[in-house]
Amino acid sequence: MIGDRPRTPVTIGDVAQHIGVSKATVSYALTRPDRLSADMLGRVTAAIEELGYVRNSVARQLRVGRSQAVAFIVSNAANPLYSELALGAEAEASKTGHVVLIADSHEDPRREREYISFFESQQVSGIMIAPVEDVPQELIDVGQRGTPFVLIGSPPTPQAYPSISGDNVLGGELATRHLLDQNRRRLIFVGGTHLNVDSRRAGARRALEGRRDVSLEFISVERQTAGVGEEVARDLLSRGELPDGIFAGNDLLALGILNVLITAGIAVPGQVSLVGYDDIEFAGFSIVPLTTIRHPSTVVGASAIRMILGQEEELHEVDPRFAPHLVVRGTSLPT
């Protein structure tokens, strides 16, 4: 009714008194639910819903100096790989009441730096980042000021920054050896300028050590998208003679290449074998299912959250948990 006094907000103390527990128990239910029994967690949750308690995240941030948000800065949100990483990160973050905020740098280093500064100003609990290029100095500075960060998909650096990456060199070697096992001898690697792609390229080179009967051409692209893959394929068709094996730096590039080759009447894998990288969800549903290299993306995302929250030791070298695996589908011949 008009004239009624506004309702006093429900506090943690009100919830605790309502069910006869300490305020610390209610706080654990909100921030560390894993520390309570299922029965106790259920009692606290029921009381919160009954009384209509609303958590004051602004007050908590002032009190503890950090928000419950973890930032995830990606280089291209159109790449489904980052969705899979985010799924793992969000599932893990939710266990401790954290949320994941995703920002897309659109492969623009300047925009990436702006996001780093913004998230520090918001006092996030940490930053997960798939850098556009080398590790930004702004990120190093943020880390020195106390905001933890983890590099995603980047190989270990000499400076030993916290990073999570599968063995991209081994992944590149697996993909190239698979093409060699099909007697492919005129190979092309198509990839961007990311550090992880450089490692995949190095793996391709390693697979060819001592092989003078095989040629390997490198085609560098600025962006690893399906549209760029289509452009690359059209350029290859204009040459007149196609390679018999193509290794793409990611699945989006590979799917773009595949689309143009199939449209042009090229038999895949009869004339050209094609291998991608990342095993995004669409890879298995393309017009010819894509052979690719898989890393356990959701596991990587979850591990990054644990590192940021101090629940897992920081990694400074390739971890065997994230080892690459060859997934053979229709764009290559079984060996």
MARFINU-928652 format. One line per field, with one value per residue: x, y negated, z of N, C-alpha, C in turn; residue in one letter; residue number from 1. Coordinates in pm, whole numbers. Example, Ala and Ser with C-alpha at 12.3 -4.5 7.8 and 13.67 -1.06 7.14 Angstrom:
<nubas>
nX <- c(1319	1285)
nY <- c(569	225)
nZ <- c(780	708)
caX <- c(1230	1367)
caY <- c(450	106)
caZ <- c(780	714)
cX <- c(1320	1290)
cY <- c(330	-3)
cZ <- c(780	787)
resn <- c(A	S)
resi <- c(1	2)
</nubas>
This chain:
<nubas>
nX <- c(84	31	238	330	617	932	1041	1269	1587	1670	1918	2233	2257	1987	1903	2065	1977	1716	1729	1886	2173	2523	2642	2863	2820	2608	2739	2935	2767	2707	2951	3144	3021	3099	3205	3009	2773	2542	2286	2293	2352	2122	1930	2010	1988	1714	1614	1715	1571	1311	1307	1379	1636	1876	2180	2432	2641	2801	2865	3007	3227	3356	3431	3598	3768	3768	3573	3321	3364	3525	3730	3726	3907	3883	4015	3861	3536	3369	3473	3398	3550	3616	3373	3347	3562	3472	3244	3350	3490	3286	3127	3303	3360	3114	3094	3206	3062	3133	3130	3170	3291	3280	3481	3540	3814	3831	4056	4219	4485	4490	4229	4225	4407	4264	4047	4181	4266	4016	3892	4063	4004	3753	3798	3816	3832	4029	4199	4141	4293	4319	4568	4605	4849	5182	5240	5068	5210	5055	4904	5097	5170	4930	4917	5139	5042	4864	4639	4555	4642	4586	4724	4566	4589	4833	5176	5420	5616	5944	5953	5795	5515	5190	5021	4802	4808	4765	4985	5082	5279	5317	5057	5053	5243	5117	4898	5029	5180	4971	4876	5101	5097	4898	5017	5049	5220	5259	5228	5043	5046	4818	4778	4735	4879	4903	5051	5007	4949	5186	5330	5201	5270	5544	5539	5452	5674	5856	5758	5839	6109	6402	6268	6295	6139	5906	5716	5652	5452	5400	5128	5046	4798	4597	4368	4194	3944	3637	3566	3814	3942	3798	3882	4154	4132	4019	4230	4418	4293	4310	4569	4599	4731	4670	4757	4809	4757	4631	4685	4520	4534	4329	3991	3794	3918	3973	3713	3616	3793	3724	3456	3477	3637	3473	3252	3372	3400	3606	3739	3724	3827	3959	4114	4233	4347	4237	4304	4199	4205	4131	3877	3606	3249	3106	3270	3227	2992	3000	2967	3135	3250	3493	3832	4043	4235	4215	4190	4116	3892	3697	3800	4037	3937	3813	4033	4180	4025	4049	4322	4334	4181	4338	4321	4454	4778	4988	5060	5348	5442	5386	5106	5037	4770	4627	4678	4708	4483	4434	4153	3996	3807	3586	3734	3983	4185	4142	4402)
nY <- c(120	-234	-449	-260	-144	-85	248	402	510	856	1015	1198	1271	1286	1509	1706	1701	1785	2058	2150	2158	2070	1749	1786	2038	1992	1816	1986	2149	1981	1913	2120	2386	2650	2711	2776	3018	3211	3208	2986	2779	2786	2705	2440	2323	2351	2182	1935	1897	1894	1669	1473	1370	1159	1150	914	814	596	487	704	707	471	543	774	714	823	913	1161	1244	1389	1305	1377	1340	1360	1424	1442	1465	1595	1838	2164	2311	2155	2137	2395	2406	2211	2335	2537	2374	2217	2412	2505	2267	2206	2372	2248	2022	1830	1633	1629	1388	1302	1161	1029	978	949	1012	792	626	379	352	574	500	290	427	575	373	272	491	523	287	347	524	806	1158	1287	1335	1510	1570	1578	1488	1242	1194	1190	1217	959	655	511	709	850	648	617	864	841	653	792	927	1239	1429	1645	1791	1911	2179	2099	2172	2272	2005	1848	1681	1806	1767	1828	2083	2271	2532	2767	3007	2860	2884	3161	3220	3099	3258	3510	3467	3417	3650	3826	3747	3816	4092	4159	4155	3898	3638	3380	3124	2876	2629	2428	2140	1906	1635	1691	1799	2066	2177	2143	2336	2568	2557	2596	2859	2986	2948	3104	3359	3407	3435	3546	3637	3620	3661	3530	3232	2924	2656	2335	2139	1829	1665	1384	1401	1671	1793	1932	1798	1694	1934	2021	1830	1899	2156	2097	1955	2163	2331	2172	2200	2427	2674	2880	2928	3252	3297	3121	2934	2762	2479	2444	2567	2404	2273	2507	2601	2397	2423	2682	2650	2494	2661	2891	2777	2706	2949	3114	3415	3511	3730	3822	3686	3481	3482	3370	3208	3072	2868	2871	2985	2881	2856	2852	2986	3261	3263	3157	3138	3332	3518	3383	3465	3424	3267	3320	3153	3172	2955	2855	2950	2810	2547	2569	2629	2394	2213	2324	2282	2000	1945	2046	2314	2508	2603	2372	2399	2429	2555	2788	2994	3334	3405	3269	3369	3405	3565	3762	3746	3933	3881	3826	3667	3762	4048	4370	4518)
nZ <- c(0	-56	124	300	478	319	260	480	377	357	552	574	837	916	770	885	1153	1115	1062	1261	1249	1212	1086	929	819	642	472	364	213	8	-107	-85	-141	-148	95	269	397	198	307	486	306	152	344	400	146	100	301	218	-18	87	257	82	40	-105	-258	-189	-401	-455	-204	-102	-273	-204	49	33	-174	-429	-713	-790	-1041	-1324	-1588	-1938	-2210	-2547	-2877	-3102	-3105	-3277	-3328	-3257	-3079	-2858	-2730	-2631	-2453	-2276	-2173	-2008	-1831	-1713	-1587	-1391	-1251	-1140	-923	-708	-681	-867	-1171	-1530	-1745	-2079	-2329	-2652	-2848	-3117	-3263	-3240	-3119	-2978	-2880	-2718	-2517	-2403	-2290	-2094	-1918	-1844	-1713	-1497	-1360	-1275	-1078	-1111	-1034	-1172	-1491	-1780	-2089	-2442	-2620	-2881	-3005	-2900	-2541	-2389	-2262	-2086	-1962	-1819	-1640	-1499	-1371	-1201	-1031	-886	-993	-1093	-1389	-1672	-1953	-2241	-2456	-2549	-2605	-2355	-2218	-2220	-1998	-1816	-1768	-1629	-1797	-2012	-2225	-2481	-2635	-2898	-3090	-3109	-3192	-3448	-3569	-3561	-3733	-3979	-4019	-4052	-4303	-4455	-4422	-4594	-4833	-4928	-5084	-5175	-4990	-4806	-4558	-4391	-4207	-3928	-3735	-3470	-3158	-3086	-3332	-3464	-3331	-3420	-3685	-3658	-3570	-3803	-3963	-3818	-3858	-4113	-4116	-4263	-4488	-4809	-5023	-5008	-5038	-4870	-4836	-4693	-4614	-4506	-4315	-4212	-4054	-3902	-4029	-4164	-4397	-4483	-4532	-4755	-4943	-4963	-5076	-5324	-5439	-5455	-5640	-5866	-5940	-6090	-6044	-5779	-5430	-5277	-5017	-4740	-4451	-4214	-3998	-3814	-3751	-3866	-4083	-4232	-4290	-4453	-4673	-4752	-4836	-5072	-5234	-5267	-5392	-5630	-5749	-5671	-5556	-5229	-4994	-5224	-5428	-5282	-4955	-4635	-4330	-4025	-3722	-3379	-3348	-3342	-3276	-3518	-3693	-3726	-3866	-4117	-4480	-4585	-4333	-4113	-4079	-3799	-3531	-3188	-2876	-2525	-2472	-2285	-2046	-2033	-2001	-1748	-1586	-1607	-1462	-1203	-1160	-1155	-929	-736	-673	-801	-896	-1064	-1411	-1611	-1824	-2094	-2038	-1989	-1961	-2146	-2396	-2755	-2991	-3278	-3487	-3705	-3990	-4266	-4451	-4497	-4579	-4432	-4235)
caX <- c(0	103	265	400	762	998	1081	1412	1650	1708	2063	2286	2223	1847	1896	2128	1889	1594	1747	1968	2313	2609	2650	2969	2762	2534	2839	2992	2669	2709	3084	3217	2920	3161	3246	2891	2707	2427	2171	2306	2341	1981	1859	2043	1930	1569	1589	1743	1457	1193	1315	1403	1766	1945	2321	2484	2775	2882	2920	3107	3346	3425	3482	3707	3859	3755	3439	3307	3374	3651	3724	3781	3926	3910	4059	3756	3423	3301	3533	3329	3644	3609	3249	3374	3647	3388	3156	3427	3523	3166	3086	3395	3345	2987	3110	3246	2982	3190	3075	3270	3255	3354	3503	3597	3905	3823	4195	4272	4567	4452	4106	4263	4467	4156	3972	4264	4257	3879	3864	4135	3930	3635	3846	3781	3916	4140	4177	4180	4310	4381	4624	4609	4989	5261	5178	5068	5275	4950	4866	5206	5159	4813	4957	5229	4963	4786	4529	4612	4598	4629	4723	4495	4628	4966	5282	5497	5708	6067	5928	5718	5383	5094	4958	4746	4811	4801	5111	5050	5382	5279	4936	5092	5314	5018	4821	5114	5211	4851	4877	5209	5055	4809	5102	5042	5358	5258	5152	5033	4997	4754	4756	4751	5002	4896	5162	4977	4956	5330	5372	5148	5356	5671	5512	5449	5814	5921	5713	5903	6254	6461	6183	6323	6041	5783	5724	5560	5439	5330	5047	5013	4678	4583	4257	4163	3800	3591	3574	3953	3967	3742	3973	4274	4098	4003	4365	4479	4230	4356	4705	4593	4772	4639	4831	4729	4730	4624	4672	4474	4568	4213	3880	3721	3991	3955	3577	3608	3863	3644	3337	3513	3684	3358	3173	3446	3402	3728	3708	3789	3974	4016	4221	4299	4313	4230	4302	4185	4258	4046	3758	3486	3129	3064	3363	3170	2865	3018	2920	3223	3299	3631	3939	4096	4308	4133	4235	3998	3873	3624	3892	4129	3866	3794	4164	4218	3953	4110	4449	4309	4127	4436	4285	4539	4911	5010	5136	5443	5488	5277	5053	4989	4625	4568	4747	4625	4445	4386	4017	3988	3672	3573	3819	4111	4172	4185	4538)
caY <- c(0	-360	-493	-156	-154	17	369	410	622	973	1028	1331	1298	1328	1647	1791	1710	1855	2204	2184	2188	1952	1672	1846	2150	1934	1762	2099	2195	1887	1898	2246	2488	2782	2732	2813	3142	3191	3174	2849	2690	2781	2625	2299	2280	2338	2063	1819	1880	1863	1532	1379	1306	1122	1126	782	840	474	479	809	668	372	609	869	658	890	955	1305	1264	1422	1260	1464	1260	1448	1349	1447	1536	1675	1972	2246	2363	2075	2175	2519	2368	2137	2431	2598	2271	2178	2521	2507	2143	2207	2450	2157	1901	1735	1628	1602	1280	1323	1043	1066	874	946	1022	656	611	260	384	670	423	215	520	609	261	263	597	493	182	410	611	946	1254	1328	1321	1611	1498	1637	1365	1224	1208	1223	1178	812	600	471	827	874	546	651	975	792	575	882	998	1357	1455	1771	1792	2028	2221	2051	2259	2215	1899	1847	1609	1896	1718	1938	2111	2404	2563	2901	3011	2826	2938	3300	3220	3073	3377	3615	3434	3430	3793	3890	3722	3896	4232	4177	4134	3761	3592	3235	3079	2733	2590	2297	2101	1767	1589	1719	1878	2210	2218	2155	2466	2670	2551	2661	3003	3032	2958	3215	3484	3422	3444	3657	3677	3537	3691	3458	3086	2863	2512	2267	2023	1754	1582	1294	1448	1812	1804	2011	1713	1690	2066	2023	1752	1979	2264	2041	1928	2291	2379	2090	2241	2535	2800	2877	3019	3372	3298	2988	2928	2628	2443	2471	2629	2307	2266	2632	2610	2306	2488	2797	2604	2452	2777	2974	2702	2709	3086	3185	3528	3511	3727	3891	3606	3401	3512	3246	3224	2948	2870	2827	3070	2808	2939	2858	3065	3391	3251	3093	3218	3447	3500	3336	3521	3312	3294	3280	3135	3172	2811	2825	2978	2696	2433	2594	2622	2253	2154	2371	2215	1861	1941	2102	2451	2598	2546	2309	2476	2352	2644	2866	3093	3451	3418	3200	3422	3408	3695	3759	3793	3961	3880	3848	3587	3829	4192	4448	4574)
caZ <- c(0	-55	260	376	479	235	331	515	307	436	564	603	977	921	720	986	1270	1077	1067	1375	1216	1215	961	847	745	529	380	291	114	-105	-168	-88	-111	-136	233	348	362	109	390	535	190	116	444	381	18	118	382	133	-108	166	310	-27	54	-229	-226	-222	-456	-447	-69	-87	-346	-121	169	6	-273	-557	-751	-814	-1186	-1391	-1728	-2042	-2330	-2662	-2995	-3206	-3046	-3379	-3328	-3156	-2979	-2736	-2661	-2558	-2340	-2182	-2105	-1900	-1733	-1640	-1499	-1276	-1175	-1066	-801	-600	-689	-961	-1307	-1633	-1837	-2203	-2413	-2782	-2897	-3265	-3309	-3239	-2997	-2902	-2808	-2614	-2407	-2338	-2206	-1978	-1825	-1794	-1617	-1374	-1290	-1216	-969	-1134	-960	-1257	-1634	-1878	-2215	-2560	-2676	-3027	-3045	-2782	-2414	-2380	-2144	-1992	-1886	-1723	-1536	-1417	-1287	-1096	-935	-803	-1060	-1160	-1526	-1732	-2100	-2294	-2590	-2584	-2555	-2244	-2256	-2140	-1874	-1729	-1730	-1617	-1926	-2034	-2367	-2523	-2710	-3035	-3178	-3132	-3274	-3587	-3619	-3583	-3854	-4098	-4037	-4106	-4448	-4513	-4422	-4709	-4950	-4977	-5097	-5203	-4875	-4775	-4426	-4393	-4068	-3889	-3670	-3327	-3107	-3092	-3473	-3492	-3279	-3511	-3804	-3620	-3569	-3942	-4007	-3751	-3921	-4244	-4103	-4337	-4601	-4926	-5127	-4974	-5036	-4775	-4855	-4585	-4652	-4385	-4326	-4097	-3969	-3924	-4038	-4279	-4516	-4528	-4589	-4891	-5028	-4986	-5168	-5459	-5490	-5491	-5765	-5978	-5979	-6188	-5982	-5637	-5343	-5249	-4874	-4679	-4305	-4179	-3860	-3729	-3823	-3946	-4210	-4304	-4341	-4568	-4784	-4794	-4908	-5208	-5310	-5301	-5491	-5757	-5801	-5630	-5469	-5098	-4998	-5340	-5487	-5179	-4815	-4558	-4184	-3950	-3585	-3266	-3337	-3300	-3291	-3658	-3773	-3757	-3936	-4247	-4593	-4567	-4195	-4115	-3997	-3723	-3408	-3073	-2738	-2438	-2449	-2161	-1936	-2031	-1942	-1605	-1521	-1602	-1348	-1078	-1144	-1119	-794	-643	-638	-879	-915	-1193	-1510	-1691	-1929	-2153	-1945	-2064	-1955	-2261	-2513	-2876	-3047	-3416	-3507	-3848	-4047	-4409	-4542	-4518	-4596	-4314	-4252)
cX <- c(87	121	331	549	822	1048	1231	1475	1688	1859	2103	2252	2079	1831	1951	2038	1765	1608	1843	2109	2393	2604	2758	2914	2685	2632	2904	2896	2672	2842	3163	3121	2979	3202	3130	2838	2588	2304	2176	2291	2195	1900	1883	1979	1780	1535	1612	1625	1332	1193	1338	1534	1827	2087	2365	2627	2864	2946	3028	3238	3426	3493	3604	3803	3854	3609	3438	3316	3516	3635	3785	3787	3967	3946	3954	3640	3346	3357	3468	3422	3631	3479	3271	3464	3563	3293	3227	3457	3401	3119	3173	3376	3219	2997	3146	3172	3039	3117	3189	3216	3342	3362	3578	3685	3901	3963	4259	4352	4528	4326	4133	4320	4361	4075	4051	4254	4119	3854	3943	4059	3804	3670	3802	3876	4035	4101	4229	4191	4375	4440	4622	4751	5070	5188	5183	5136	5173	4907	4971	5197	5043	4846	5047	5156	4864	4668	4587	4559	4652	4618	4659	4543	4765	5071	5355	5598	5835	6047	5843	5590	5288	5022	4903	4742	4835	4930	5080	5155	5350	5153	4965	5162	5215	4940	4902	5150	5090	4841	4985	5169	4958	4884	5082	5182	5368	5167	5152	4983	4942	4727	4782	4879	5000	5012	5133	4983	5102	5380	5322	5230	5489	5654	5508	5590	5883	5882	5785	6055	6306	6381	6207	6223	5911	5809	5619	5564	5359	5256	5002	4891	4666	4476	4224	4011	3763	3599	3714	3991	3913	3831	4099	4245	4081	4138	4435	4422	4280	4496	4706	4631	4752	4739	4748	4702	4733	4603	4638	4498	4452	4098	3804	3787	3964	3816	3554	3675	3779	3524	3368	3559	3567	3273	3238	3456	3527	3689	3793	3739	4037	4133	4302	4252	4324	4220	4291	4246	4156	3925	3640	3363	3090	3150	3303	3043	2877	2978	3005	3282	3451	3722	4010	4178	4229	4217	4110	3965	3802	3712	3992	4062	3849	3926	4210	4151	4018	4245	4430	4264	4220	4407	4371	4671	4924	5095	5227	5502	5369	5236	4998	4838	4558	4631	4654	4597	4394	4246	3997	3841	3684	3666	3958	4086	4212	4321	4558)
cY <- c(-125	-406	-389	-180	-48	132	369	530	735	986	1174	1370	1344	1472	1743	1811	1794	2006	2246	2228	2059	1878	1728	1961	2099	1879	1873	2149	2108	1886	2027	2361	2628	2813	2773	2949	3112	3149	3029	2748	2675	2695	2476	2245	2259	2212	1936	1791	1837	1716	1428	1304	1280	1083	989	796	716	461	584	769	565	438	695	821	723	919	1106	1338	1301	1381	1364	1382	1352	1363	1347	1530	1619	1816	2056	2307	2287	2101	2300	2493	2299	2231	2495	2498	2234	2286	2526	2383	2145	2284	2363	2025	1795	1740	1594	1496	1292	1194	1086	951	858	944	884	636	489	287	482	597	344	305	557	499	251	368	578	388	237	511	756	1036	1301	1315	1444	1540	1585	1521	1362	1249	1255	1177	1026	764	558	589	860	775	576	764	932	710	663	953	1118	1372	1589	1758	1921	2058	2175	2145	2193	2113	1906	1777	1689	1832	1837	1960	2252	2428	2711	2895	2988	2874	3084	3309	3195	3192	3490	3592	3459	3575	3868	3868	3805	4043	4263	4157	3996	3702	3443	3170	2926	2719	2449	2257	1954	1743	1615	1810	2028	2262	2230	2292	2579	2675	2619	2812	3062	3047	3080	3349	3512	3432	3569	3702	3583	3560	3615	3307	3033	2712	2453	2146	1954	1666	1497	1344	1592	1832	1890	1928	1705	1825	2078	1945	1831	2089	2212	2007	2057	2344	2300	2128	2348	2670	2790	2959	3145	3388	3158	3004	2784	2602	2449	2524	2530	2288	2389	2642	2516	2364	2602	2754	2567	2571	2864	2907	2705	2850	3164	3296	3521	3633	3790	3817	3530	3449	3384	3277	3087	2960	2808	2917	2993	2891	2956	2953	3199	3385	3180	3188	3343	3430	3481	3416	3406	3361	3239	3263	3132	3030	2781	2851	2864	2576	2448	2579	2477	2183	2196	2305	2071	1851	2005	2244	2554	2529	2488	2398	2384	2440	2723	2978	3211	3471	3360	3247	3427	3551	3675	3819	3811	3966	3884	3771	3647	3978	4264	4510	4691)
cZ <- c(0	89	345	372	387	319	358	446	403	436	584	747	993	878	826	1107	1240	1089	1177	1344	1225	1082	869	763	623	425	299	183	-10	-179	-179	-56	-93	8	325	304	272	188	437	420	149	213	423	253	30	198	301	41	-31	211	201	-14	-84	-194	-273	-270	-450	-310	-49	-155	-266	-2	140	-101	-409	-586	-769	-962	-1228	-1537	-1821	-2171	-2445	-2783	-3105	-3155	-3147	-3387	-3219	-3052	-2848	-2659	-2577	-2437	-2233	-2107	-1986	-1790	-1649	-1544	-1374	-1188	-1089	-934	-682	-608	-780	-1095	-1402	-1728	-1961	-2283	-2539	-2832	-3048	-3327	-3324	-3110	-2912	-2819	-2694	-2493	-2331	-2245	-2081	-1873	-1763	-1687	-1487	-1293	-1223	-1107	-988	-1057	-1040	-1402	-1707	-2012	-2321	-2639	-2828	-3078	-2925	-2656	-2400	-2250	-2039	-1905	-1781	-1607	-1442	-1321	-1172	-992	-857	-866	-1135	-1302	-1572	-1883	-2147	-2435	-2634	-2529	-2439	-2294	-2172	-2005	-1776	-1678	-1718	-1749	-1928	-2183	-2386	-2601	-2857	-3135	-3210	-3217	-3420	-3650	-3649	-3712	-3980	-4123	-4093	-4257	-4518	-4522	-4536	-4841	-5011	-4975	-5129	-5099	-4862	-4631	-4436	-4249	-4044	-3812	-3519	-3284	-3116	-3235	-3516	-3444	-3369	-3640	-3776	-3616	-3708	-3996	-3947	-3814	-4052	-4236	-4174	-4457	-4720	-5038	-5108	-4978	-4939	-4794	-4738	-4641	-4524	-4411	-4200	-4000	-4004	-3919	-4159	-4407	-4572	-4590	-4730	-4988	-5062	-5089	-5311	-5521	-5533	-5622	-5885	-6024	-6085	-6132	-5832	-5557	-5324	-5100	-4818	-4528	-4271	-4031	-3763	-3816	-3909	-4082	-4295	-4364	-4458	-4691	-4841	-4878	-5052	-5292	-5355	-5408	-5629	-5816	-5767	-5533	-5343	-5022	-5123	-5402	-5383	-5041	-4735	-4409	-4120	-3811	-3491	-3244	-3278	-3334	-3437	-3741	-3815	-3838	-4070	-4358	-4610	-4427	-4191	-4023	-3927	-3604	-3291	-2948	-2650	-2391	-2317	-2038	-1921	-1963	-1792	-1529	-1507	-1484	-1217	-1053	-1096	-974	-691	-599	-711	-903	-1055	-1283	-1588	-1801	-1980	-2058	-2024	-2058	-2080	-2392	-2635	-2922	-3189	-3423	-3658	-3892	-4200	-4501	-4558	-4528	-4468	-4339	-4156)
resn <- c(M	I	G	D	R	P	R	T	P	V	T	I	G	D	V	A	Q	H	I	G	V	S	K	A	T	V	S	Y	A	L	T	R	P	D	R	L	S	A	D	M	L	G	R	V	T	A	A	I	E	E	L	G	Y	V	R	N	S	V	A	R	Q	L	R	V	G	R	S	Q	A	V	A	F	I	V	S	N	A	A	N	P	L	Y	S	E	L	A	L	G	A	E	A	E	A	S	K	T	G	H	V	V	L	I	A	D	S	H	E	D	P	R	R	E	R	E	Y	I	S	F	F	E	S	Q	Q	V	S	G	I	M	I	A	P	V	E	D	V	P	Q	E	L	I	D	V	G	Q	R	G	T	P	F	V	L	I	G	S	P	P	T	P	Q	A	Y	P	S	I	S	G	D	N	V	L	G	G	E	L	A	T	R	H	L	L	D	Q	N	R	R	R	L	I	F	V	G	G	T	H	L	N	V	D	S	R	R	A	G	A	R	R	A	L	E	G	R	R	D	V	S	L	E	F	I	S	V	E	R	Q	T	A	G	V	G	E	E	V	A	R	D	L	L	S	R	G	E	L	P	D	G	I	F	A	G	N	D	L	L	A	L	G	I	L	N	V	L	I	T	A	G	I	A	V	P	G	Q	V	S	L	V	G	Y	D	D	I	E	F	A	G	F	S	I	V	P	L	T	T	I	R	H	P	S	T	V	V	G	A	S	A	I	R	M	I	L	G	Q	E	E	E	L	H	E	V	D	P	R	F	A	P	H	L	V	V	R	G	T	S	L	P	T)
resi <- c(1	2	3	4	5	6	7	8	9	10	11	12	13	14	15	16	17	18	19	20	21	22	23	24	25	26	27	28	29	30	31	32	33	34	35	36	37	38	39	40	41	42	43	44	45	46	47	48	49	50	51	52	53	54	55	56	57	58	59	60	61	62	63	64	65	66	67	68	69	70	71	72	73	74	75	76	77	78	79	80	81	82	83	84	85	86	87	88	89	90	91	92	93	94	95	96	97	98	99	100	101	102	103	104	105	106	107	108	109	110	111	112	113	114	115	116	117	118	119	120	121	122	123	124	125	126	127	128	129	130	131	132	133	134	135	136	137	138	139	140	141	142	143	144	145	146	147	148	149	150	151	152	153	154	155	156	157	158	159	160	161	162	163	164	165	166	167	168	169	170	171	172	173	174	175	176	177	178	179	180	181	182	183	184	185	186	187	188	189	190	191	192	193	194	195	196	197	198	199	200	201	202	203	204	205	206	207	208	209	210	211	212	213	214	215	216	217	218	219	220	221	222	223	224	225	226	227	228	229	230	231	232	233	234	235	236	237	238	239	240	241	242	243	244	245	246	247	248	249	250	251	252	253	254	255	256	257	258	259	260	261	262	263	264	265	266	267	268	269	270	271	272	273	274	275	276	277	278	279	280	281	282	283	284	285	286	287	288	289	290	291	292	293	294	295	296	297	298	299	300	301	302	303	304	305	306	307	308	309	310	311	312	313	314	315	316	317	318	319	320	321	322	323	324	325	326	327	328	329	330	331	332	333	334	335)
</nubas>
